[in-house]
Structures are given as C-alpha cells and as structure tokens.
Amino acid sequence: MGDFNHPDICWRGNTVGHKQSRKFLECIDDNFRLQVTEEAMRRGAILDLVFTNKEGLVGDVKLKGSLGCSDHKMVEFKILRATRSVHSKLTTLDFRRADIGLFRDLFGSLP
C-alpha cells in the first residue's frame, strides 16, 4: 500500500501514458500483484494503491478524510481470510522419520 503517484495509469484498462508508468505496470504484472483500489483520489486519478497477491484477500477499500494537512486521503481496507472448517485436516510432513541417506544418494546421482 502506498502513494505511487502514477496519475496516467488507467487501472480498469491497464493502460498508461508514459514510459515510466508502463515499467511500473509491468513490474506489478511480473510480480503477480493485483491493484484493488477503485476510487479516485485527486482529479480522477487513483494514486494511493493497495496491492495483493491473491484475489479476494483484500476488500472493503474505502477512502476516508485527510490526515492532518495532507492533500492525500486515508485509505482503509480489510484483510479478508477464509475461515477453516472445524473438520478440515492439515497434512504435514514428519522429517524426523525421513531417510536422509537415501535422500542424499538420490540427489547425489543427479547431474
């Protein structure tokens, strides 16, 4: 989350007007991030951005009043999490029971 100051990016269409913003958008895409802020801050531009790596993880993004004398608005959002069912089973590996010698031999035979 933060003020990234790329007013020429259209987040709905993922289009840009400047080379620097295109590089920023490519970086976001290369790192599998989603931008979830939808409300414009100043002059129709979305500047204060909230990113996530998973759709549905962040929600209820709202702009609030200014903080002090800043020309920025506060951004409030919720981190959503799925509740695990009481009946769900979590499987973990017990490495204390592993045959480390066999593991070493198998990896040692790889070129």
C-alpha positions as CSV (number, residue, x, y, z in Angstrom):
1,M,0.0,0.0,0.0
2,G,1.2,3.5,-0.7
3,D,1.2,6.6,-2.8
4,F,2.8,5.6,-6.1
5,N,2.0,8.8,-8.0
6,H,1.3,7.5,-11.5
7,P,-1.8,9.5,-12.4
8,D,-1.6,8.4,-16.1
9,I,-2.3,4.7,-15.3
10,C,-5.9,3.6,-16.1
11,W,-6.3,0.7,-13.7
12,R,-9.5,-0.5,-15.2
13,G,-7.9,-1.0,-18.7
14,N,-4.3,-1.4,-17.6
15,T,-3.2,1.4,-20.0
16,V,-0.6,4.1,-19.5
17,G,0.5,7.3,-21.0
18,H,4.2,7.4,-20.0
19,K,7.2,5.0,-20.3
20,Q,7.9,5.2,-16.5
21,S,4.3,4.2,-15.7
22,R,4.5,1.3,-18.2
23,K,7.6,0.0,-16.5
24,F,5.7,0.2,-13.1
25,L,2.7,-1.6,-14.5
26,E,5.0,-4.3,-16.0
27,C,6.7,-4.7,-12.6
28,I,3.3,-5.2,-10.9
29,D,2.3,-7.8,-13.5
30,D,5.7,-9.6,-13.4
31,N,5.2,-10.0,-9.6
32,F,1.7,-11.3,-9.9
33,R,0.1,-8.4,-8.0
34,L,-3.4,-7.1,-8.2
35,Q,-4.3,-3.5,-7.5
36,V,-7.6,-3.3,-5.6
37,T,-8.2,0.4,-5.1
38,E,-11.1,1.6,-7.3
39,E,-11.9,5.1,-6.0
40,A,-10.1,8.1,-7.5
41,M,-8.3,10.4,-5.0
42,R,-7.4,13.5,-6.9
43,R,-8.5,14.8,-10.3
44,G,-9.9,11.4,-11.2
45,A,-6.6,9.6,-10.6
46,I,-6.1,6.6,-8.4
47,L,-2.8,7.3,-6.7
48,D,-2.9,5.6,-3.3
49,L,-2.7,2.0,-4.2
50,V,-3.4,-1.3,-2.4
51,F,-1.8,-4.4,-3.9
52,T,-2.4,-8.1,-3.1
53,N,-1.1,-11.3,-4.5
54,K,-4.4,-13.1,-4.2
55,E,-7.9,-12.1,-5.4
56,G,-10.3,-11.9,-2.5
57,L,-7.7,-11.4,0.1
58,V,-8.2,-7.6,0.5
59,G,-11.6,-6.0,0.4
60,D,-13.8,-3.2,1.5
61,V,-11.3,-0.5,0.4
62,K,-12.6,3.0,1.3
63,L,-11.2,6.5,1.2
64,K,-11.5,8.4,4.4
65,G,-10.8,12.1,5.3
66,S,-7.4,13.7,5.1
67,L,-4.9,13.1,7.8
68,G,-3.7,16.5,9.2
69,C,-2.8,19.0,6.5
70,S,-2.0,16.4,3.8
71,D,-3.7,16.6,0.4
72,H,-4.0,12.8,0.5
73,K,-6.9,10.8,1.9
74,M,-6.6,7.9,4.3
75,V,-7.2,4.5,2.7
76,E,-9.0,1.9,4.9
77,F,-9.2,-1.7,3.9
78,K,-9.8,-5.1,5.4
79,I,-7.6,-8.2,5.0
80,L,-10.1,-11.0,4.5
81,R,-9.3,-14.6,5.4
82,A,-11.1,-17.8,4.8
83,T,-12.2,-19.5,8.0
84,R,-11.1,-23.1,8.1
85,S,-13.7,-25.7,8.7
86,V,-13.5,-27.5,12.0
87,H,-13.4,-30.7,10.1
88,S,-10.6,-29.8,7.7
89,K,-7.4,-31.8,8.1
90,L,-3.9,-30.2,7.8
91,T,-1.3,-32.6,6.5
92,T,2.3,-32.0,7.4
93,L,5.5,-34.0,6.7
94,D,7.4,-35.5,9.6
95,F,11.1,-35.0,8.5
96,R,12.3,-36.8,11.7
97,R,11.2,-40.1,10.1
98,A,12.8,-39.3,6.7
99,D,15.6,-41.5,5.3
100,I,18.2,-38.7,4.9
101,G,20.8,-41.1,3.5
102,L,18.5,-42.2,0.7
103,F,17.6,-38.6,0.0
104,R,21.3,-37.7,-0.2
105,D,22.0,-40.6,-2.6
106,L,19.2,-39.7,-4.8
107,F,20.2,-36.1,-5.1
108,G,23.9,-37.1,-5.5
109,S,23.1,-39.1,-8.6
110,L,21.6,-36.1,-10.4
111,P,23.8,-34.4,-13.0
